[in-house]
């Protein structure tokens, strides 16, 4: 009788653990939006999809957030430059792997990475075959240094 009770208890524990675990999303592949990165050779290694991750409050609100929080270092105050940046929006709306593209010095000129990290969890992931997947978000911003 003790063996049956122990077996039953262990079975219930394993069932509870199975139902209590979060299921992972995505397919383990990081994609990029076909239209957004079609001609950019820097992103040619990513498989392309039609979907793109979106900021939950909308693109205009993201731009307002960036504009109101952007700071430029003293080295960037007297120049106009284009900041190309990208990050991955995971299938659960998290942000990872932020990086600037092009001139490595450009990443030191602003606090763009900090601003983007503040939006973590506020993204709707890209979708492939009806399922959320990890996808690169690529953006450009022309910055007039003395404006900030």
Wavefront OBJ file of the C-alpha trace (Angstrom):
o trace
v 0.000 0.000 0.000
v 2.898 2.371 0.801
v 4.338 1.844 -2.697
v 1.020 2.763 -4.309
v 0.711 5.941 -2.243
v 4.319 6.934 -3.027
v 3.762 6.217 -6.734
v 0.569 8.255 -6.716
v 2.259 11.142 -4.886
v 5.202 11.149 -7.314
v 2.826 11.038 -10.278
v 0.908 14.030 -8.941
v 4.146 15.931 -8.371
v 5.313 15.274 -11.951
v 1.909 16.263 -13.351
v 1.970 19.463 -11.282
v 5.458 20.306 -12.487
v 4.471 19.662 -16.099
v 1.446 21.954 -15.920
v 3.281 24.586 -13.888
v 6.076 25.058 -16.423
v 5.809 27.827 -18.943
v 5.822 26.690 -22.519
v 8.494 28.194 -24.675
v 7.479 30.206 -27.681
v 9.083 30.611 -31.057
v 10.963 28.124 -33.165
v 14.509 28.999 -32.089
v 15.190 31.038 -35.242
v 15.672 34.807 -35.338
v 14.080 36.371 -38.419
v 14.134 39.795 -40.036
v 11.355 41.614 -41.828
v 11.574 41.077 -45.560
v 10.773 44.657 -46.629
v 12.728 46.330 -43.851
v 15.992 44.486 -44.496
v 15.694 43.318 -48.116
v 18.630 45.364 -49.420
v 20.723 45.526 -46.270
v 23.567 43.040 -46.608
v 24.359 43.348 -42.901
v 21.143 41.463 -42.198
v 21.315 38.980 -45.070
v 21.977 36.010 -42.775
v 18.542 36.244 -41.164
v 15.667 34.307 -42.743
v 13.025 36.752 -43.950
v 9.371 36.989 -42.928
v 6.619 39.472 -43.783
v 5.760 40.260 -40.168
v 7.597 42.802 -38.022
v 7.620 43.362 -34.255
v 5.680 46.433 -33.163
v 5.844 48.688 -30.144
v 2.603 48.201 -28.197
v 1.874 51.951 -27.988
v 2.570 52.476 -31.697
v 5.426 53.812 -33.774
v 4.537 57.471 -33.130
v 4.676 56.924 -29.371
v 8.017 55.156 -29.708
v 9.362 58.129 -31.645
v 8.020 60.531 -28.979
v 9.653 58.422 -26.266
v 12.982 58.521 -28.078
v 12.757 62.261 -28.777
v 11.879 63.155 -25.197
v 14.599 60.992 -23.634
v 17.453 61.162 -26.139
v 20.706 62.600 -24.836
v 23.776 63.263 -26.918
v 27.282 63.230 -25.484
v 29.504 66.290 -25.706
v 31.362 64.632 -28.609
v 28.118 64.487 -30.596
v 26.811 67.971 -29.855
v 28.388 69.641 -32.892
v 27.681 67.016 -35.523
v 24.795 65.590 -37.493
v 24.877 61.825 -37.772
v 22.719 58.849 -38.620
v 22.352 56.218 -35.944
v 21.516 52.779 -37.358
v 20.523 50.363 -34.635
v 18.908 47.000 -34.220
v 17.745 44.648 -31.520
v 15.825 41.425 -31.316
v 12.258 41.333 -30.084
v 11.726 37.845 -28.733
v 8.583 35.803 -29.181
v 7.435 36.908 -25.724
v 7.975 40.642 -26.381
v 11.322 41.017 -24.636
v 14.311 42.903 -26.026
v 17.778 41.453 -26.416
v 20.975 42.003 -28.384
v 20.804 45.774 -28.940
v 23.603 47.044 -31.163
v 24.426 49.959 -33.393
v 25.525 49.352 -36.952
v 28.143 51.235 -38.900
v 30.541 53.558 -37.135
v 31.314 52.014 -33.720
v 31.807 55.516 -32.276
v 28.129 56.311 -32.953
v 27.044 53.980 -30.150
v 28.943 56.160 -27.669
v 27.246 59.374 -28.798
v 23.727 58.729 -27.461
v 21.776 56.891 -24.792
v 19.623 55.097 -27.403
v 20.341 51.670 -25.933
v 19.048 52.772 -22.514
v 15.878 54.199 -24.055
v 15.167 51.014 -25.988
v 15.831 48.825 -22.940
v 13.151 50.804 -21.065
v 10.595 49.516 -23.595
v 11.331 45.896 -22.685
v 8.125 43.870 -22.484
v 6.132 46.485 -24.411
v 6.565 44.878 -27.811
v 4.290 42.653 -29.874
v 6.428 39.988 -31.500
v 6.546 39.214 -35.204
v 4.440 36.265 -36.298
v 5.234 33.369 -38.625
v 2.550 30.855 -39.518
v 0.331 32.322 -36.802
v 2.930 31.851 -34.048
v 5.100 34.510 -32.371
v 8.786 34.328 -33.259
v 12.028 36.163 -32.498
v 12.645 38.928 -35.035
v 15.156 41.710 -35.551
v 13.862 45.260 -35.342
v 15.990 47.616 -37.415
v 15.735 51.414 -37.291
v 17.583 54.563 -38.341
v 17.570 57.982 -36.766
v 19.208 61.127 -38.035
v 20.455 63.097 -35.057
v 21.285 66.784 -35.066
v 23.574 66.812 -32.060
v 23.000 70.363 -30.847
v 19.233 69.750 -30.677
v 19.682 67.511 -27.640
l 1 2 3 4 5 6 7 8 9 10 11 12 13 14 15 16 17 18 19 20 21 22 23 24 25 26 27 28 29 30 31 32 33 34 35 36 37 38 39 40 41 42 43 44 45 46 47 48 49 50 51 52 53 54 55 56 57 58 59 60 61 62 63 64 65 66 67 68 69 70 71 72 73 74 75 76 77 78 79 80 81 82 83 84 85 86 87 88 89 90 91 92 93 94 95 96 97 98 99 100 101 102 103 104 105 106 107 108 109 110 111 112 113 114 115 116 117 118 119 120 121 122 123 124 125 126 127 128 129 130 131 132 133 134 135 136 137 138 139 140 141 142 143 144 145 146 147 148
